[in-house]
Amino acid sequence: AAVKDAIAVYTDVWASMGQEKERAVRQDAFGPFQVNAELMANCPNAAFMHCLPARRGEEVTDEIIDGRQSVVVTQAANRMHLQKGLLAWLLGHR
């Protein structure tokens, strides 16, 4: 499998905002690449990451995004702190 020995598996939504009309086509095209238990079994120590929001059942299954390998909550919290720090830096360097 492509993820064998991976330390992280990262995915994103298949159809972003503004691409809703392409959603069905993208689901058909990307369906075989869904992050699910079968895929993650090939890298049992890898972290699962997603930039959120996720479309559960499409690019990732509930079992994975809510499972032990998922770090999406920590990832989102870290992003918030980074964004706050960046904003403070930008406002302080006018």
Residue pairs with C-beta under 8 A, 6 or more apart in sequence:
1 39
1 42
1 43
3 9
3 39
3 40
3 42
3 43
3 46
4 42
4 43
5 43
6 42
6 43
6 46
7 43
7 45
7 46
7 47
8 46
8 47
8 48
8 49
9 35
9 39
9 40
9 43
9 46
9 47
9 48
9 49
10 48
10 49
10 50
11 33
11 35
11 49
11 50
11 59
11 60
12 50
12 51
12 59
13 53
13 54
13 55
13 58
13 59
14 23
14 26
14 27
14 29
14 30
14 55
14 58
14 59
15 22
15 23
15 26
15 27
19 26
27 58
30 59
33 59
34 58
34 59
34 60
34 61
35 48
35 59
35 60
35 61
35 64
36 60
36 61
36 63
36 64
37 61
37 63
37 64
40 46
40 48
40 64
40 67
40 69
44 69
46 69
47 69
47 70
47 71
48 60
48 64
48 65
48 67
48 69
48 70
48 71
48 72
49 71
49 72
49 75
50 59
50 60
50 65
50 72
50 75
51 75
51 79
52 72
52 75
52 76
54 60
54 65
54 72
56 62
56 65
64 70
65 72
